[in-house]
Amino acid sequence: MAGNSRRLYKDGVFHSQWNATRPLSNGVWDLLFLPALFRQPQATQRVLVLGVGGGAVINTFTTLLNPQEIVGVELDPVHIKIAREHFLLPGAPVKLHQADAVEWIDGYQGDRFDVVVEDLFTEQAGEPVKAVAVGKTWFRKLQRLLRPGGVLTINFEGPEQMREAGLAYCGTLGSRPDIRYQFSQPSYGNSVCAFLEVPGSPAKLRTNLSELLRAYPACRASGQKFKVRKVV
């Protein structure tokens, strides 16, 4: 605990932070949620989160968009236990699976999702590192999980890793347009990339965000310091 915030650390790596009074607090977890606002808020009804951590991203979706169902996949059973007992909001429409994300996806046969968030990291020498190589095979697996017009969001260690993955992504598109947006926050080195199937508008995203935050003045008072730019 830190004031009203709950935080999850493992091996020196900061995995999650959640404050119910500030569902957006200028953390890297905000960046994993924000690409969903390229869509109309009510259009996001099914969400998949790969890499639950403490559940901060799941709570943000639950609080601000209230989808019908959120599915979370997490390898670490300790994270699952902490998320269930200390982080996740009671009564939220969340289903958690303790599993390897790659194996879970390979065996998944259910309905597709409006939003897929890939935040798969592990720890190495006290630093977070990507747990899955983001290449053509991985992109194709993730794309098969999306409904038409869905949003895929991936957290990368930094811009160079994001650019390298972008080359693989373009190799999966065929005749489809390349629509990517980079999200960043000055306090974090991560680069979060949103991969869209239909054109998006950062201005519309910010309008949707402003409407959601009317109910949370603490978020508005702190300001939203993220940057979003189209990747070309």
N, C-alpha and C positions, 0 to 999 in steps of 0.2 A: 504494500500500500504506500502511496505517496499523495497525501491530502485526500482528494476524492478519486484519485486514479488508482487502478489496479495494474500492476506491471508484471510481466513474465520475463525472467532471464534464465538462460541455460548456457553453462560453460562460458560466461562472460558476454554472451550475445543477447541483445535486447530484442525479444521476439514479439511482444504485444504490450499495448497500453490501452486502457479503456476508462473513460470517465463518462458516466451516464448523463451528466449535465452538459457535457461538451462532446457530442458524438463525432464532431470533426474538430480536431485539436492541432492541426498543422503537422501531424505525424505522417510517416511514410504510408501508414495504413489508410489515410485519407485518399492517397493517390490510387489505391486499389479499388476504391469505391467510386470515385468521381467519373471514370469513363462510362458508367451506367447511365449518367445524366445526358449523354448524347441522345438517349431515347426518352420518350415521355415517361415520367416516374411510374405511372400506373401500368405501363407496358411490361415492366419487369416483374414477372410472377414466379419464375423458377431460376434459382441461382445455385451454381456449383462453386465451392471454394476448395481448392487443392492446396493444402498446407494451412491448417487451422490455427496453429500457435495457441494463444489463449482465447481466441475467438473475437478479437476486436473488429475485424472486417465483417464478420457475421453479424455482430451487434449493430454495426453501422447500417447495414442493409435492413435489418429488422426494424430499427428505430425510425429510419428516414423513408424507407420505401414499402415496408410491410408486405413483402412478397408472400405468396401462398406457401412456398416451400423453399428452404435452403438446405442443401446437402453439403456436408463438410467431410473431407478425407484427410486424415492425419496419421503419419507413421508412428509417432511417439505416443505410447499409451499414457505416459505421464502428462503430456500436453492435453490429451483427451480428458483425463481425470480433472486436471486443473480447470479446463474450459467449462466442463459440466458443473463443477462444484463452486467455482469462484468467479467466473467471467460471464457466462451466457445468461441472457435475460430469461427469467422464468416464463413458461408458457409460449415461448417463441417457436415458430414452425420449423425447427431445426432437426435434421437427422445426421448424426455423426457416425463415421465409419473409421475404425482403427485399421488401416491397411496401407500397403505400398500403393501410391497413386497410379503408377504405371500399370501394375497388376489389376488394380480396381477398374481402371478405364478399359483395359483389354477385356475384362469380363462383364462390363456394363451393358445392359440390354434395355434400359428403361427409356422414358421420355427424354427429349432433349431440353436444353436450357436456354433462357434468354441471355444470361450473362455467365461466363466462366472466368473465374479468377485463379490464376496459377501463381502461387507464392511459395514454391518448394525450395527451401533452403536447409542446409545443415551447417554445422560449425567445424571450423578448422583453425587451430591455433588462435582461438578467441575471436575469429572473424566469421561472418556469414558468407557462405559460398553456395552457388546454385547446386541443387541436388540432382537435377536432370539436364542433360544436354539438350538445348533447344535447337533442333535441326528439323529437316523436312519431315521425318517420320513422326516426331513429336507434334509438330504443327498439324499434320493430317489427323492424328488421333484427337487433338483438341477441337479441330474444326468439325469433326463428325458429331461432337457433343452439342453443337450450337443449332438453335432454331434459325430459320431464315431471318436475316436482319439482326442477328445476335451480336454481342460484343465479347471479344476475347481480350482479357487484360493479363499481362505477364510482368512480373517484377524481375528486373535484371540488376546485377551488381553495379553496373555503371553504363555510360553511353557506348563505350566500345563494344561491350558484350551485346548490347541491344542492336547495334549496327550489324554485327556479324550474324546475329540471328535473323535480322531483316532480310539478308541475302537468301537465307534458306526459305523464309516465308514467301518471298517473291517467286521462288521456284515451285510453289504449290498452287499458285493462283490460276494458271491457265488463262482464260479470257476475262476473269474477274478483275475489277479495278484494285489497285494498291492504295488502300486508305489506312494510314497509320498516324497516330498522334502520340507524341512523347509528353509525359507528365513528370515534373520534377519539383523538388522543394529544397530551398537553399540550405536547410540544416542537415540534409541527408545526401549521400552520394549516389543513392539508387536512381536508376532510370526505369520508370514504369511506362510500358507501351500498350496502347489500345489498338487492336486490330479490328477494323469495322468492315462489315459487308455492304453497308450503304453509306453515302456521304454524311458526315457529321459537321456540326457547327459549334465552335467554341463559344460563340456568343449565346447560342441557345442553351448550351451546357451551363453557363454562368447564370442565365435567367432561371433555369430550373433549380440551380443551387440556391439562389436568393430566395425563391419561393419556399423551399424546404426549410431554410434557416430562420424564417420568421418566428418559428416556434422555439428557437434556441438562441436567444440574444447573447449568451456567453460565447458562442462560436463567432457571431458577427463582431463582437467587441474585440476579439483577438485578431480579426482579419484573416482572410484566406490567402496564404502566401504562395500558393502553388503556381507553376507556370505550365502552360500547355501550348504546344506548337505542332504543326503538321510536319511529318517526316517525309522528305522528298529526296 
